[in-house]
Amino acid sequence: MKTRMSLPSALLATLLLATAQPATSQASEELRTMQAFLDLLDSYFELVEARHTVHSDPGKAVIVKLQKIQEIHDERGRKADAAEVFRSVLDRSTDPMVRSITATMLADNLKDTGQHDEALTVLRDALDESLAAKND
């Protein structure tokens, strides 16, 4: 069980405990239900905070959008179309993290669409770029 609660959950829990009646089996079950609800509410606030954190970082936001674009192309049965978007990001981005993840996504896309040689070329180029950045 989590020991950390968000402020809204902690305030609600304090209020509920302050007004709680003496425990009976029915009251105990109600308290367990309320605790489960508070845990769920706390998890929801953590999820909202995590999404905000990801989308506040431009590099991470790019990756989330690329994943969504890939997902839509996959659902449409047009997986290969996502490669054009990945190449565009590689042409425009200078962020090492964005470039590395995008190159890996492009290579996976190429491999999945039967373009194994091109996938290997993309991965080798990305590896060279990562090694060059590491050695600087």
C-alpha positions as CSV (number, residue, x, y, z in Angstrom):
1,M,0.0,0.0,0.0
2,K,1.3,3.5,-0.8
3,T,2.4,5.6,2.0
4,R,2.4,9.0,0.2
5,M,-0.9,10.7,-0.6
6,S,-1.6,13.8,-2.7
7,L,-2.8,16.8,-0.8
8,P,-6.5,16.4,-2.0
9,S,-6.5,12.7,-1.0
10,A,-4.9,13.4,2.4
11,L,-7.4,16.2,3.2
12,L,-10.3,14.0,2.2
13,A,-9.0,11.1,4.3
14,T,-8.6,13.3,7.3
15,L,-12.2,14.6,6.9
16,L,-13.5,11.1,6.6
17,L,-11.6,9.8,9.6
18,A,-12.7,12.7,11.7
19,T,-16.4,12.1,11.0
20,A,-16.1,8.3,11.1
21,Q,-18.5,6.3,13.3
22,P,-17.3,3.5,15.6
23,A,-16.2,0.5,13.5
24,T,-18.8,-2.2,12.7
25,S,-18.3,-4.9,10.0
26,Q,-20.4,-2.7,7.7
27,A,-18.5,0.4,8.6
28,S,-15.2,-1.5,8.2
29,E,-16.3,-2.5,4.7
30,E,-17.3,1.1,3.9
31,L,-13.9,2.3,5.2
32,R,-12.1,-0.2,2.9
33,T,-14.2,1.0,0.0
34,M,-13.4,4.6,0.8
35,Q,-9.7,3.7,1.1
36,A,-9.8,2.0,-2.3
37,F,-11.4,5.1,-3.7
38,L,-8.8,7.4,-2.2
39,D,-6.0,5.1,-3.6
40,L,-7.6,5.3,-7.0
41,L,-7.9,9.1,-6.7
42,D,-4.3,9.4,-5.7
43,S,-3.2,7.2,-8.7
44,Y,-5.3,9.5,-11.0
45,F,-3.5,12.6,-9.6
46,E,-0.1,10.9,-10.1
47,L,-1.1,10.1,-13.7
48,V,-2.1,13.7,-14.4
49,E,1.1,14.9,-12.9
50,A,3.2,12.5,-15.0
51,R,1.4,13.5,-18.2
52,H,2.1,17.1,-17.4
53,T,5.7,16.4,-16.7
54,V,6.1,14.5,-20.0
55,H,4.3,17.1,-22.1
56,S,6.2,20.0,-20.4
57,D,9.5,18.6,-21.8
58,P,9.7,19.3,-25.6
59,G,11.8,16.3,-26.3
60,K,9.6,13.9,-24.5
61,A,6.5,15.5,-26.0
62,V,7.9,14.8,-29.5
63,I,8.4,11.1,-28.7
64,V,4.8,10.8,-27.4
65,K,3.5,12.4,-30.6
66,L,5.6,10.1,-32.7
67,Q,4.2,7.1,-30.8
68,K,0.7,8.3,-31.4
69,I,1.3,8.9,-35.1
70,Q,2.8,5.4,-35.4
71,E,-0.2,4.0,-33.6
72,I,-2.7,5.7,-36.0
73,H,-0.8,4.5,-39.1
74,D,-0.7,0.9,-37.6
75,E,-4.4,1.0,-37.0
76,R,-5.1,2.1,-40.6
77,G,-2.9,-0.7,-41.9
78,R,-0.5,1.8,-43.4
79,K,2.5,1.2,-41.1
80,A,5.1,2.3,-43.8
81,D,3.6,5.8,-43.9
82,A,5.0,6.6,-40.4
83,A,8.6,6.3,-41.8
84,E,8.2,9.6,-43.6
85,V,7.3,11.3,-40.3
86,F,10.3,9.7,-38.6
87,R,12.6,10.8,-41.4
88,S,11.2,14.4,-41.2
89,V,12.0,14.5,-37.4
90,L,15.5,13.2,-38.0
91,D,16.0,15.9,-40.6
92,R,14.8,18.7,-38.3
93,S,15.9,17.7,-34.8
94,T,19.2,18.3,-33.2
95,D,18.2,16.9,-29.8
96,P,20.3,13.7,-29.2
97,M,17.6,11.9,-27.2
98,V,14.9,12.7,-29.8
99,R,17.2,11.7,-32.7
100,S,18.2,8.4,-31.0
101,I,14.7,7.3,-30.2
102,T,13.3,8.5,-33.6
103,A,16.1,6.5,-35.4
104,T,15.2,3.4,-33.4
105,M,11.5,3.9,-34.2
106,L,12.3,4.4,-37.9
107,A,14.5,1.2,-37.9
108,D,11.7,-0.8,-36.2
109,N,9.2,0.5,-38.8
110,L,11.5,-0.4,-41.7
111,K,12.2,-3.8,-40.3
112,D,8.5,-4.4,-39.8
113,T,7.8,-3.4,-43.4
114,G,10.4,-5.7,-44.8
115,Q,13.1,-3.1,-45.4
116,H,15.8,-4.8,-43.4
117,D,18.9,-3.4,-45.1
118,E,17.6,0.2,-44.8
119,A,16.8,-0.5,-41.1
120,L,20.4,-1.7,-40.5
121,T,21.7,1.5,-42.2
122,V,19.6,3.7,-40.0
123,L,20.7,1.9,-36.9
124,R,24.4,2.0,-37.9
125,D,24.2,5.7,-38.6
126,A,22.4,6.3,-35.3
127,L,25.0,4.2,-33.5
128,D,27.8,6.3,-35.1
129,E,26.0,9.5,-34.0
130,S,25.6,8.3,-30.5
131,L,29.2,7.2,-30.2
132,A,30.4,10.5,-31.5
133,A,28.3,12.3,-29.0
134,K,29.6,10.1,-26.2
135,N,33.2,10.6,-27.1
136,D,32.9,14.4,-27.2
